Amino acid sequence: MPTTPSEPIELVLLDVGGPIYDDIAYRDALLRAAQELAEQDGRTVDEDEFQRVYDEHRQQQGGSLRSKIAQRFFTPEHRQSLSELAHRRWEYPPSCLFDDVLPALGKLAASYRIALVANQRTAVVRALRRDGIAEHVDVWAISESLGVEKPDPRIFRHALREAGVDAARAVHVGNRLDSDVRGAKAVGLRTVWVLRGEAPPNPTPEQLAEPDLAVPSLAELPEALERLAS
C-alpha cells in the first residue's frame, strides 16, 4: 500500500526552556524559592533531595514540578507562593543559551516561519532579543501574555492563527512530553522531542515512541524536519 506523502512544513513552533535555554536556570530559581520559603519557618530544603524530586519529575514527564516540590517540602497550598518566588528569580543569563541555537535558527529561518510557543513570563523576550533569537521569530505565543499555558490547545492555535498556517503544515519542537508533544499532537501538529533540559535522562522506548521524531539537540533539527516532510 503506498505511503501518503506528508504535507510540507511551513511553520516551526519552538519551545524556549530546554531547546533554546538550559532549564537549569528554572531549576535553580525554584530551588532558591523553596529554600527561602523554608527559612521563613526556620527549616531547610536539602539540595540533594530537591534534585531527586526534580529528576523523578523529568523521568515521569507529567504533572507540575512546582506542585511536586510543594508537596514534598511544604503543603499543596504553598504551590502559589513557591511559584511566585521562583518567577521573581527566574531569568536566563547569556551562559544559558545553547551553542547550537543560533546556527540552527539561521538554517531554519531560510526555509520556515518560526513561532515561539512557551510557558514563560513576558520578561523572557528581553533575553531573546539580547541573544539574537528574536530577530528570527515571526510569531509570539508566550503564556503570560495569552493567559494560557501548554498543553492548553489555545496557545498552539493562537500561533497557527497568527501565522495563517494549518496544523498539518506545522511542527512543534519541545523538550517535554506532557506539555509539548502531547499538547501539540492534540491539535494535529507533528512533533519533535528535544532530549535535553527537562527531558528525561533515560527516555523509555514508550516515551520515544510518542513524538514523530526525537533529536538530542537543535543541531539535528533542520535534517529532522526534512525527514518529516518527505
N, C-alpha and C positions, 0 to 999 in steps of 0.2 A: 504494500500500500504506500503510495507516495507521501512524503512529508509535506505538510502545509508550510509554505515559506513564512518566515516571521515578518512582521511589519518592520519597516525601517525605524530606527530610533532618531527622534528629533530633539528630545529633551532629556537631560540628565538631572535628576533630583538628587541632591547631595547633602548628607548629614554633616554636622560640624565637629562635635566631640567624638573623637575616635578616628574618622577618616582624615580630618584636617588637623585638629589639635589633639595632643596627648590627653587622654582622660585623667591622667594623674593630677591635673590641675583641680578637677572637681573632687576627686578622692581626697586630696589634701585639704580643700576647703571644708568638706564635710567632716573630716577628722577634727580640724580646728574648732568647728562649730560644736561638735559633740563634746570635746574637751572643755570648752568654755561653759557649755550648759551644765556639765557635771560639776565644774568648780563652784557653780552657784549653790550647790547642795553639799559642798565640801567633799566631793568624790572625785575619782579619776576615771578616765577611759584608757584602758590598756591598748596601745597601738597594735600589738600582735593580734589581740583578739578582734580588734576592729578590722584588721587585714583579713582574718579568717572569714568574717561575715561578708566582707567585700568580695573575696574570691568565690565563696559559695554563691553569692548573688550572680556573679559573672557566669559561673558554670550553669546555673539554673535557667538563666535567660528569661526571667519572668518576674513581674511584680516591681514594686518601688524600692529602691535602695534606701531612700530616706525612711520609709516605713520599717524596713528591716533593722536599720540602725536604732531607730526609736524603740522598737520592741525589745531589742537585745539589751540596750543600755539604760532605757528610761521606761516610758509607757507609750502606748499608741497615741495618746493625747499630746505628746511632745513633738509629733511629726511636724506640725506647722512652725513652731518656734525653731526647731532644728533646721528646717528648710530656709527660713528667713535669715538665720545667722549664716548659713552656708552661702547663700546668694550674695551676701554683703562681702564675702571674702573670695568669691569665685571670679577669677579673671585669667586670661591666657597671656602670659608673658611671651615675647618672641621665641624664647627657647622651647616652647611647647609646640611650635609649628613643625610638622614632619618635613624632612628634607625633600621628599618626593612630590609634595603637593603642588608647588608652582610649576615644575616641569610637566606634571600630568595635566594640570588645568590649561596650560598653554596648548597642549595637544588636543584636549577635549574641546576647547573653545573654537578650534579651527573647523570642527565638524558638527558640533551640537550646541544648542542653547543650554544654559545651566541655571538651575534653581537651587537655592539653599532652603532646605526644609529641616528645621532643627528645633528641639526643645531647649530653648536658650532665652536668656534675658536680651533685651534690645541692645544692651551695652556691648554685646559681642561684636556688633557691627564696627565699633571703633577698632577693635583688634584686627578684624578682617580688612579694613581699609589700611591700617598701619602696615600690614604684612603683604599687601599687594594682591589679596584674594578678591576683594570687592570688584575690582575692575573686570573680572571675568564673569560676574554674576548678572544674569538678565532678570531673574525673578526672585523675590524675597518672601519667605514664609517662616517667620520667627514666632515661636509660640507666644511669647509675652505680648507681642503686637496684636496677634489674632485672637488671643484668649482661648485657644485650644492647643492641646499637645498631641503628638503622636502617641498611640496609634489611631487617634480620632481621624476618621476619613476626611473630615472637613479641611484639615491642614494640607493634605495631599491634593484634594480637589481644588483648593484655593490656588495652589501652584499651577495646576493644569489649566485652570480657568484663566489665570493671569497670562499664561504663555500661549493660550489658544491651541493647546495640543491635546489630542485624545490619549487616554491612558494606554491604549495599545501601542502608541508610538513613543512611550516614555519608559524610563527605568529609574528605580530608586536605589541609591547606594548608601548603605549604612552599616553600623557595626553591632547592632542589636537585633536579635530575632523577634522579640516581642513587639517593640515599638517600630522598628524599621521594616524588617522582612514581612512579618505577618500583617502589619498595618498597611503596607503598600500593596501586598497581594490582594487584600480585601477590596481594594479599589480597582484592581485589574492591571496593576503595574508589574513589569518584570523587575527582578531584584538581584542585586549583587551584594553579598555579605563580605565586609572587610574585616579580616580576622586580627584586629588589634584593638587596644583600648578596653572597653567593657565586653568585648567578645570573650568567650571562654578560652583559657589557655590550652585546653584539650577538648576541642569540639567532638561530639559523638557522631557516628555515621548518620544517626537520625537527624541531628541538628544540621549537618552538612547537606542533607537531602532537601531541606526546606527552601533555601534560595535557589534561583536559577543557576547562579554561579557563586563561587567563593574565591576571594583573592587575598593574599597576605598583606598587600599594601596598594596604594594608588598607582604605583609604577606599572602594575599589571592591568590596570583598569582599561586603558584605551584598547588593548588587544581583546580583553574580555567582552567589551561592548561590540566589537566587530564580530565575535563569535555568536553573540546573542542575536544579532541582526541577520545572520547568514542562514 
